[in-house]
Amino acid sequence: MTANTDTYDYIVTGAGSAGCVVAARLSEDGRYRVLLLEAGGNDSNPWIHVPMGYPKVFANPKFNWMYESEPEPGLMGKRLYQPRGKVMGGTSAINGMVYMRGHPADYDEWRQRGCAGWDWDGVLPYFRKGEDQENGANAFHGVGGPLRVSNPPVRLEIAERWIAAAIQAGLPAKDDFNDGQQDGAGDFQSTIDRRRRASTATAYLDPARNRPNLTIETHAQATRILIEDGRAVGIAYVRKGVPRTARARGEVIVCGGVFNSPQLLQLSGLGPVDLLRNLGIPVIRDMPGVGADLQDHFSVRCNFRCTRPITLNDIANSLWRRVVAGAQYVLFRGGPLASSGIAAGGYVRSDARLDRPDIQFTCCAFSYAGRDSKGAQPHPFPGFSVGAVHVSPEARGTVRIQSPDPLAPPAIAFNFLRTANDLRITMAGVRWVRRIAQQPALAPYIAGEIFPGPAVNTDAEFEHAIRSNGVSGQHGVGTCRMGTDERAVVDPRLRVHGVRNLRVADASVMPSVTAGNTNAPTIMIAEKGAAMILEDAPENT
Ligand SMILES: Cc1cc2nc3c(=O)[nH]c(=O)nc-3n(C[C@H](O)[C@H](O)[C@H](O)COP(=O)(O)OP(=O)(O)OC[C@H]3O[C@@H](n4cnc5c(N)ncnc54)[C@H](O)[C@@H]3O)c2cc1C
């Protein structure tokens, strides 16, 4: 312990979707001293807060880890861009803001896999606790929580046409995707509060910032968990290039996200023994599950040229319309910049015999060339896109450190499209997108299908198109998987197996990916995890 080491009750590493929630809840009643460490900086850049500002932060190293996967064998050896927030709010400060909990059966499956208390009935109270639902409270939704969940702030004509076409194609109309049933098409709700992004930094942490018992350090990257006699006692970290340590009387809670949480555990000697030995890292506990079981959605974005200048491309491509949109937003918090641009979507089953949908559609009022969002420029003509997202892929990948240097990026492998099922279901999703586009409500709005394009019709042609253009859904989970089996990293109270006073609470603990965007489930995990930590505090046991 160095002379200037401070001591806290709890140390939380990572101020992302989960970490801000955990730090805010643990410091709430004032009894505990909490330190929150964030590798990135503050979230003062205005583009973070403008809902349609995320293209500006998608590939900006100031706010983004900008990871890349290893070459993917199932995707013609392509590397996949992996943006992740490196800023207060983490990925909730750069994401698409869609609020989607997944299907109740996702959670019931978690329980069946040994995660007692994480079935739908066990998690619903924590979704409701965090929520401030625009449409009011009911059996599924809560009001008065920190996180505003709102209806699309502006109507986008192309999204409305897409919903009408999806209904014509046979999908039921759906007005709430978070009421336990997902099949259908409708508006997506978003984490937008009074037409500004609601990240967990703004929703949970801003009201907590002035608490005397909460210390927040930015530009502070945790490099190692200090473990003595099988117990986590603190954190080594680097702040603006200077190495420091902090001690925890109570617990260390790792909230670094799907890539950085397993990285920190591995750097601390908790991981697959071969990997650690090869890199010369002293092994504290052989844990083959740390960094294993990476699961993500698989997404294929289908692009359409639009007959009318009603898409967000048309604003991006016109200086005059950009000025008007900027003025509308600045003066009235209105206009297209108040929207996330992902205002509609839906769910279908690739096979009617399934007990729940396995394909999600995301209708975006913009389109861009290229495979991923890094450096993407909108098409120079009116366009929109619809993602066909396989939400329950069999593919499992890994996150493994490549060096003992804590600042070096880990190696990320997804193994997408290595099974026939994963290909078949993705193909069904893309064919559905085309079927919906051909319906009378939408067909007059389409000047042409840009991707996959009219030349793609046979299974072989679809396969080629999907393998050459599919991407990660950006919803990675599972690298510090919760469970009771030998490979599980944390137990159902999120405690790291075999190490006392150490928990992980973020997307990485999900036993399997939920059938929807993962921000809301991550916030739920943080809410439930924080409640467990407080229950387990020595004076409460
Ligand atoms: C481009 C994109 C769009 C998305 N869109 C949506 C969407 O519309 N809706 C939705 O529900 N989900 C969306 N997601 C997914 C969702 O945002 C994530 O699943 C969720 O934010 C994960 O939260 P987390 O707390 O696990 O990690 P993060 O939010 O990434 O938080 C991790 C935090 O820890 C910090 N950190 C990491 N390592 C260290 C360290 N060693 N020391 C200190 N700090 C550290 C990071 O800088 C970061 O702030 C999207 C994801 C991406 C990438």
The ligand as an ORCA input file, in Angstrom:
! r2SCAN-3c Opt
* xyz 0 1
  C     -22.772      1.412    -31.264
  C     -23.663      0.764    -30.254
  C     -25.034      1.004    -30.302
  C     -25.866      0.399    -29.364
  N     -27.204      0.682    -29.383
  C     -28.001      0.201    -28.390
  C     -29.364      0.607    -28.302
  O     -29.869      1.378    -29.108
  N     -30.097      0.103    -27.280
  C     -29.584     -0.773    -26.374
  O     -30.320     -1.239    -25.502
  N     -28.296     -1.176    -26.450
  C     -27.493     -0.672    -27.404
  N     -26.171     -1.031    -27.439
  C     -25.665     -1.952    -26.411
  C     -25.595     -1.340    -25.020
  O     -25.325      0.033    -25.083
  C     -24.547     -2.093    -24.189
  O     -24.906     -3.452    -24.090
  C     -24.419     -1.527    -22.782
  O     -24.165     -0.153    -22.820
  C     -23.305     -2.262    -22.038
  O     -23.147     -1.684    -20.766
  P     -21.927     -2.075    -19.836
  O     -22.129     -1.354    -18.564
  O     -21.780     -3.536    -19.799
  O     -20.636     -1.518    -20.579
  P     -20.271     -0.023    -20.989
  O     -21.474      0.837    -21.014
  O     -19.446     -0.112    -22.200
  O     -19.415      0.496    -19.763
  C     -18.106      0.127    -19.482
  C     -17.412      1.352    -18.914
  O     -16.231      0.960    -18.255
  C     -15.165      1.800    -18.657
  N     -13.966      0.995    -18.489
  C     -13.615     -0.105    -19.176
  N     -12.476     -0.623    -18.689
  C     -12.116      0.164    -17.661
  C     -11.035      0.129    -16.741
  N     -10.116     -0.835    -16.811
  N     -10.957      1.101    -15.813
  C     -11.893      2.084    -15.734
  N     -12.933      2.155    -16.587
  C     -13.048      1.202    -17.522
  C     -15.495      2.157    -20.079
  O     -14.804      3.289    -20.514
  C     -16.991      2.344    -19.990
  O     -17.329      3.649    -19.590
  C     -25.319     -0.473    -28.384
  C     -23.954     -0.709    -28.349
  C     -23.119     -0.095    -29.268
  C     -21.658     -0.376    -29.198
*
